[in-house]
Structures are given as structure tokens and as C-alpha cells.
Amino acid sequence: MTSCLGALAGKDITTLSMDHPDPARARAEALFKKEEQRREGEKAMAEYLAESQATREKTARLRALRLAREAAAKEAAARHTRKQAS
């Protein structure tokens, strides 16, 4: 029975070694990293913009509710004052 290494001993095997980095591989990895960072940046910006839009919409909704509540309270106070004056 021969081991796998014994069977491959006479063949050329390309191994990846960090001792002698391939310049093309280093460029490819750098490009990949830049592209990944760009995608992550775009995703983060999209999330930021979505959160900002949601905050603006929530603020507008709450403001409208507050103004309606204040108007109703003012109207109720005016009715109460008119009722007492009668």
C-alpha cells in the first residue's frame, strides 16, 4: 500500500507558500479586499440613509399627532370657556 505522498513524490506540485508571495496573487487579494470594503461601505451607507429616512418619517408623524392633540386640547378649552361664559 502506498501513501498519497509516495504516489505524488515524482510529480510537480504547486504549493501556496507565504514565504514567497506571488505578486499577481497579492494584487488580486488587494483588489478583492478593496471591492469587499466598497460593498460594505455601500451597504452601510444604504442602511444609514434608510434609518435617516425612517427617523424623518417618524418625526413628521409624531409632530402631526402632537399638533392634532394640541389643537383638540385648545378647542376643548375654548368650548369649556364658552360654556362657562353662558
Protein Blocks (a to p, Z undefined) as FASTA:
>chain_A
ZZfklmmmmpccddddfklccfklmmmmmmmmmmmmmmmmmmmmmmmmmmmmmmmmmmmm
mmmmmmmmmmmmmmmmmmmmmmmmZZ
